[in-house]
Structures are given as structure tokens and as C-alpha cells.
Amino acid sequence: MSGALPAAETPIRVVVADDQAIIRDGLVTVLGLLPDMQVVGAAADGAEAVALAVSERPDVVLMDLRMPVLDGVGATERITRDAPGVAVLVLTTFADDESILTALRAGARGYLTKDAGRAELAAAVRAVARGQSTFAPEVGARIVGSLTSAAPARAADRPDALVARFPTLTRREAEVLGLVADGLSNGEIASALFVGTSTVKTHINAIFAKLGVRTRAQAIALVRP
């Protein structure tokens, strides 16, 4: 079976941002060899990454965190603001709680460490390009551990507290946000609140718009800082 793309399929357009030339060039080579991806730019610092995201409008920016001029968190914040259709996938050597949660709050849609294999990296790029969130297994475990230790009580049990923290939310939206923060799927939320899944999706879209987030991970990071 041929590895060529169907004529109608558009490749995923990627910008690579890393201040280490050998890593940056290696990533450009690896991604460029994939038939469904096209590297449209490479940046040596966060400011260059923002400029490329705005000018090229790639599907994904593969973002290192520690870079000169403007770090990866600052670059992610600016890309989220100035090029909101561009997904940021963090690729870094750092997997501590502060780095992970700071990147998610800035708007990153995924988080990998640099020991990720070629297949894991490719799958993550494809996932965030589709609008999904993706995390390395060790990163996901740290997120769960951090959220559990930071707030042992269920967020869903405190809708009034959530309304007080986020006054633009209605009480029902606060209930939905609490259930999202507790890890429930849309179907489980619908069952808990005795509503349809389409109603839950409507509430979640409204919550994301009011809180200025794009993913469930970002919403959870706000609820459980």
C-alpha cells in the first residue's frame, strides 16, 4: 500500500521552535519525512515562533519551553491570542508540575518530553491538529497527581464557589465545569444532570468562551490551580 497522501488530503503544517540547532534540525527532518506533514518554518526562540505562527498560520507549533528572547510559555500565550487557530504542542525536557501547568494555562494543547519516540511525536502532532489534547504518560500522571493533591474535594460539589470565582458563569455552567474538572465525560455529565449530551456541549462551549480557554485541560487547570 502506498504511503503517498490522497490528492484531496492536505498535509498538517508545522512550525518547529527550539533554540538548540541540532534538535531543531532533527525535528524538521523527522517531521518532514512523514507523508502527512509539512514543516513550514523553524524558530530559534519564542519571538520567532510567534512571528511564524502569525505569518504562516500553521496547524501546529512544536514548542520548546526554555528559549531566549521569549520563552515557550510567553510564546504560547501570544500565539493563543494572536493566532487562535494554531495549536501549540510543547516538546521539552522539563516535566515538573509548574512547567506543565504553566504551559497548559498559557494555552498549550499537548505536552511531550524530549524522550518521546518518533511514533509518539507524530501521533501527538496529529492529535492536536485535530483539536484534541494529548500528553506523555508521565505528564498525564503528574497532572492527575497535582490536581488530586491540590484539591481533594470534588469540584462538582462546590458550584457556588465556582460561581464566586468565575462570576460570568451561570450556576448550571458552574455545575458542568465542576463535573468536567472531576474528569467526567460529556455523556456522564448528561446522565448526572439529567440532560442531553447536546445540552452539555452547549454549556461547555459557553464555559470555554467565558473563561477564555480552548480545551478541557485548560479549564481544569483554572479550577484546580
GIFEN-V787973 format. One line per field, one symbol per residue. ss: DSSP state (h for helix, s for strand, l for the rest). psi: psi as a letter, one per 40 degrees, with the letter a starting at -180 (. if undefined). burial: 1 if it has 24 or more other C-alpha atoms within 12 Angstrom, else 0. A space follows every 10 residues. Layout:
ss->???
psi->???
burial->???
This chain:
ss->llllllllll lsssssslll hhhhhhhhhh hhllllssss sssllhhhhh hhhhhhllls ssslllllll lhhhhhhhhh hhllllssss ssllllhhhh hhhhhhllls sssllllhhh hhhhhhhhhl lllsslhhhh hhhhhhhhhh llllhhhlhh hhhhhlllll hhhhhhhhhh hllllhhhhh hhhlllhhhh hhhhhhhhhh hllllhhhhh hhhll
psi->hieiiidehh ihhihhhheh dddddddddd ddeheeihhe ihieiddddd ddddddfidh hhhidhiich iddddddddd ddgeehhhhh hiehfidddd dddddeehei hiieeiiddd ddddddddde eiiiiidddd dddddddddd gdihdeefdd dddddgeeii dddddddddd deeiiddddd ddefiidddd dddddddddd efieiddddd dddg.
burial->0000000000 1111111110 0011001100 1101011111 1111111111 1111011111 1111111001 1111111111 0011111111 1101101011 1111111111 1111000000 1111111110 1111110011 0111001000 0001110110 0110010010 0111111111 1111010011 0000000001 0011111100 1111111111 11111
